[in-house]
Amino acid sequence: MKSKATSFDIAHMAGVSQSTVSRALSDSPLVNKETRERIKKIAQDLNYKVDKNASNLRKQHSQTLALLLFEDPTSDDSLINPFFISMLGSITKATAAAGYDLLVSFQNMKDDWHAVYEDSNKADGLILLGYGSYTDYEYKLSQLEEQGTRFLRWGAPDKKHPGISIGCDNFLGGVEITKHLVSLGHRSFAFIGQADESAPEFKGRFDGFMTVIAQAGFDTSKVVQKNAISTELSGYKAAMEILEGEHPNAIVCASDLIAMGAIRAIRSKGLKVPRDIAVVGYDNIQISQFASTPLTTVHQNTQVAGELLVSNLLKLIHNEPVTDYLMPPELIVRESCGCGFISYKNN
């Protein structure tokens, strides 16, 4: 008995990705008309039928958006990365201003959250915040596209999933903060944070950091890099490993939470920030400016991010074209790198 045709079969024959097939069959404006017609013709020839249940979310008009927050390891019981708190407020306001209700759901990455809305009448579209390892998360994005779900996410753009991401230019942020450290005379460096495909935002920051190190003429082979997730404890442990050897002039951290842990590790060794080691972070969470040594960091505009996530999701719901968008980073200079408080905004 011949097996039932799948969207992957269509993708192979059309020479496109599976997500492009899903978009084309749901008349997404992200796929041009010629490609949509070609894919539909192949689907017709294969007698491929779209599962009506799997497209329920796309067809609903509940005047409700769903926000899925994914749990993060935290030092308290919230399990919410503090970076997302202000973005949550912006999303709530923007949703209300558009005349929609907002359903907030807390998700565990181990759950089958990508399937929860398959037969749901709860929302017209989804906003995704946080994801843990992107190598695990990316598969679930494909499943959402297969279902015809309208969704947007905060994060680095992915060429395999175009038009669904709002994020910050992490590479440029890494460049700007490292240029500033070099301009202050720092000559040896370490980086704390995951720097591979499982953490594309951290990797972007690391790539920007390493680009400046190379351009400044430093030996990149002498740069110390330690993996860490975005928690104080992970930053503390990574910094303690770095301090076992000859310590660098400056430590660039992939997040403010990592930087907080690194500062605690440095102090536990009897060293001072920034006199002995400069430390910089990324995110500009609220506590960064009130730390005992206010933290130099990179600001991502969470208010604009929330507004863009809502407005672009509504465009998707109404079959209007959208594109990925990277916001410019803003360097916030405080005492942890050895100078006063200044703000440099990239326009």
Sequence and secondary structure as in RCSB ss.txt:
>XXXX:A:sequence
MKSKATSFDIAHMAGVSQSTVSRALSDSPLVNKETRERIKKIAQDLNYKVDKNASNLRKQHSQTLALLLFEDPTS
DDSLINPFFISMLGSITKATAAAGYDLLVSFQNMKDDWHAVYEDSNKADGLILLGYGSYTDYEYKLSQLEEQGTR
FLRWGAPDKKHPGISIGCDNFLGGVEITKHLVSLGHRSFAFIGQADESAPEFKGRFDGFMTVIAQAGFDTSKVVQ
KNAISTELSGYKAAMEILEGEHPNAIVCASDLIAMGAIRAIRSKGLKVPRDIAVVGYDNIQISQFASTPLTTVHQ
NTQVAGELLVSNLLKLIHNEPVTDYLMPPELIVRESCGCGFISYKNN
>XXXX:A:secstr
      HHHHHHHHTS HHHHHHHHTT TTS HHHHHHHHHHHHHTT    TGGGHHHH   SEEEEEEE    S
SS  S THHHHHHHHHHHHHHHTT EEEEEEE TTS HHHHTTT  S SEEEEE  S HHHHHHHHHHHHHHT  
EEEES   TTSTT EEEE HHHHHHHHHHHHHHTT   EEEES  STTSHHHHHHHHHHHHHHHHTT  GGG EE
E   SSHHHHHHHHHHHTTSS  SEEEESSHHHHHHHHHHHHHTT  TTTT EEE SB  GGGGTSSS  BEEE 
 HHHHHHHHHHHHHHHHTT     EEE  EEEE GGGTS  EEEE  
